[in-house]
Amino acid sequence: MVDSASKLAALVGELAGERPPRYAALAARIRLLVADGRLAVGIRLPAERELAAALRLSRTTVTAAYRRLRDDGWASAQQGAGTWTSLPAGPAYGAWAPAQPTAGVIDLAHAAPAAPPEIVTAFTAALRDLPRLLPGHGYHPAGLPELRARIAERY
């Protein structure tokens, strides 16, 4: 859950300057907080009464905002369990997350292809060497001696 209604209210900011209806502005602000990661997906939002008090809005306004979030897929709720942040249903690709790799297709929407399977072995080996390297500062005038030796072996 968001630690408190007052913390969410601070993230939402002042709504007095927003054009009516205020519930739409509140829903839009919470949606933006989820979309940009300031509110994690899958966390419980504050109770309607608490958030209404923290924002100095009516409970009806907060209830309508939560309903808008649920209708648009940005929240889910069950009676007595609260309202939880979520992402709208649909394919998870494009601006949100890369699509699952498809054979023969290169996803140019992201500059971060999936890691090759060999990365696990390399990562495990690097992790084994980490304790030996941590006591030092890591800065050597000509680079890490081990790395220089490995590069020299290749050429």
Secondary structure, DSSP 8 states (H G I E B T S, - for coil): --S-HHHHHHHH---TTS-S-HHHHHHHHHHHHHHTTSS-TT-B---HHHHHHHHT--HHHHHHHHHHHHHHTSEEEETTTEEEE---SS---TTSS-----TT---TT-S-----TTHHHHHHHHHHHHHHHTTS----TT--HHHHHHHHHH-
